[in-house]
Amino acid sequence: MNIMKRSFGFTSEGKEAYIYRLSNESGAYIEVTNYGACLVSVAVPDRDKKLTDVVLGYDTLEEYEKGRAHFGAVIGRNANRISQARAEIAGKVYQLAANNGENNLHSGPDNYEYRLWDEIETDDGDNSVTFGLFSPDGDQGFPGNFRIMVKYKFSRGNEVSIQYMGSSDADTVANMTNHSYFNLNGHDQGCISDHWVKLKAQSFTPVKDSGAIPTGEILPVQKTAMDFTMGKVIEQDLDGDDEQIRYGGGFDHNFVCDHYSQGHKRVIARVLGPKTGIVMEVLSDLPGVQFYTGNFIREQTGKNGCTYHRRDGLCLETQYFPNSVNEENFESPALEAGKPYRTVTIYRFGVEKK
């Protein structure tokens, strides 16, 4: 287990960023950068023990500065959408940036992914690196001075743990996630429609229209295209005639994860890449997960000069539900002043034999 640090170049403001490689004894590794606290690479063995990088990303810092697909990004303060870009917090309404039609998406254009985070700690024994960021009162339109840390850890068992820790001096929203796009056949292997996905979610939150704001209902997935409870190949319903699928141009929906209780971590998803046999399990202590099939990835150059296209990666963004700050029927993402914010998501990798 060891950590290697190297320069990732300089931002447009002239500040140096770094890449950190966390390896284990098998040779598998992850790479993260303090620019945006982004997850840059996850290289794990396939069924033939060949290391395969399974997350989409860029080769250069400049590309991360210009990119708008959120590859590997830590999203905050609030992940996903807020209706009308208006958030009601402790009885007061706050106006946010409308950057997704009339709605706010991922906290607006001034997202945490475009900021240089501080290196708080690198721990060789724990095989982890921790980044920190200070978000002042009024930042992105949210109240409270918010101090946040994100800890990446890579285990001997090829588990990528992402832990979020923070606090605010005023009531605010705290709903952070990681926006990595996964392709378990390899980041450069094209469309993920052949992936098999199982979601431990008996319900989902349907959306009103293509703006992807939930109706406020929690509906069963049974007998709908949203039913992944037994597992299925994505392409089975990806381009079907289901109204919800038409709204999102594919899957871009929040699923209500089974057996939620605050602070309780459990397996919420399992994904298989058929070409490599690589399996990914997702563990979370949050109530929801946004399953997104990369419907809006624009053609662009990614790592090692490959070209990414629409649906070349899938996301499983653990979260409080979209627009939950304004929806009484949903678990609240509110963080009370002085209370700790703490949540963890784990992406655990293995292989399925032929």
LINMO-V600971 format. One record per backbone hydrogen bond with DSSP energy under -1.0 kcal/mol. NH is the residue of the N-H (numbers start at 1). CO is the residue of the C=O. Records with the same first field share a line. If there is no record, write none. Layout:
BEGIN
NH = CO / CO
END
This chain:
BEGIN
2 = 23
4 = 21
6 = 19
8 = 17
11 = 15
14 = 11
17 = 9
19 = 6
20 = 32
21 = 4
22 = 30
23 = 2
24 = 28
27 = 24
29 = 43
30 = 22
31 = 41
32 = 20
33 = 38
34 = 18
36 = 115
38 = 35
39 = 72
40 = 31
41 = 31
43 = 29
44 = 52
46 = 50
47 = 276
49 = 46
52 = 44
54 = 42
56 = 181
64 = 60
65 = 61
66 = 62
67 = 63
73 = 70
74 = 36
75 = 177
79 = 175
82 = 104
85 = 82
86 = 83
87 = 94
89 = 92
92 = 89
94 = 87
96 = 85
99 = 97
100 = 103
103 = 100
104 = 82
106 = 80
108 = 105
111 = 109
114 = 111
115 = 112
117 = 34
118 = 132
120 = 130
121 = 130
123 = 128
127 = 123
128 = 123
129 = 152
130 = 121
131 = 150
132 = 118
133 = 148
135 = 146
138 = 142
139 = 136
141 = 138
142 = 139
146 = 135
147 = 167
148 = 133
149 = 165
150 = 131
151 = 163
152 = 129
153 = 161
154 = 127
155 = 159
158 = 155
160 = 347
161 = 153
162 = 345
163 = 151
164 = 343
165 = 149
166 = 341
167 = 147
169 = 145
172 = 335
174 = 333
175 = 77
177 = 75
179 = 73
182 = 314
183 = 54
186 = 183
187 = 53
189 = 186
192 = 311
195 = 192
196 = 272
197 = 232
198 = 270
199 = 228
200 = 268
201 = 199
204 = 219
205 = 254
208 = 213
212 = 209
215 = 206
219 = 204
221 = 202
224 = 221
227 = 224
228 = 226
232 = 197
234 = 195
235 = 193
236 = 233
237 = 234
240 = 237
246 = 242
247 = 243
248 = 244
249 = 245
250 = 245
253 = 291
255 = 289
256 = 203
257 = 287
258 = 200
264 = 261
266 = 284
268 = 282
269 = 282
270 = 198
271 = 280
272 = 196
273 = 278
277 = 273
279 = 350
280 = 271
281 = 348
282 = 269
283 = 346
284 = 266
288 = 319
289 = 255
290 = 317
291 = 253
292 = 315
293 = 251
297 = 294
300 = 308
302 = 306
303 = 57
305 = 302
306 = 303
308 = 300
311 = 294
312 = 309
314 = 182
315 = 292
317 = 290
319 = 288
323 = 81
324 = 321
326 = 323
330 = 327
335 = 172
338 = 168
339 = 336
341 = 166
343 = 164
345 = 162
346 = 283
347 = 160
348 = 281
349 = 158
350 = 279
352 = 277
END
